[in-house]
Amino acid sequence: MYAALRQVKAKPGSADELARRIRKGAISIISSVPGFMGYYVVYAPDDTVTAISVFNTVEGADESNRRAMAWIDKNLGPLMLGAPTATAGPVIVHSLP
C-alpha cells in the first residue's frame, strides 16, 4: 500500500470553496488512477490543507501526485497561500476496524 500526500496553506475562510472545487474536479481525476484505494482531504485549524490518496502501487501514488499538482495549479491558485508540496511513499503502519 502506498500513499500520496499533497499539502498547501489555504487562504483563511476558504474551506467551503476548496471542498466544492475538490468534489467537482479532483476526486474523479485521482480516483481514475490505476490502483486507487481511497482519497481523503483534511482541513486543519491553521488553514493547512492535506490531501491523502491511497494506492496499491507506488506508480499509482506517483501518478496521482502528477495529476493532482497539475489540477491544483489550474483550479486552486486563488485560494492558496504559497505553493503546494507533494510526496509519496509506502504506508508502513495502518489499521482498519
Secondary structure as GFF3:
##gff-version 3
##sequence-region A 1 97
A	DSSP	beta_strand	2	10	.	.	.	ID=ss1
A	DSSP	alpha_helix	15	21	.	.	.	ID=ss2
A	DSSP	pi_helix	22	26	.	.	.	ID=ss3
A	DSSP	alpha_helix	27	31	.	.	.	ID=ss4
A	DSSP	beta_strand	36	43	.	.	.	ID=ss5
A	DSSP	beta_strand	48	55	.	.	.	ID=ss6
A	DSSP	alpha_helix	58	75	.	.	.	ID=ss7
A	DSSP	three_ten_helix	77	79	.	.	.	ID=ss8
A	DSSP	beta_strand	80	90	.	.	.	ID=ss9
###
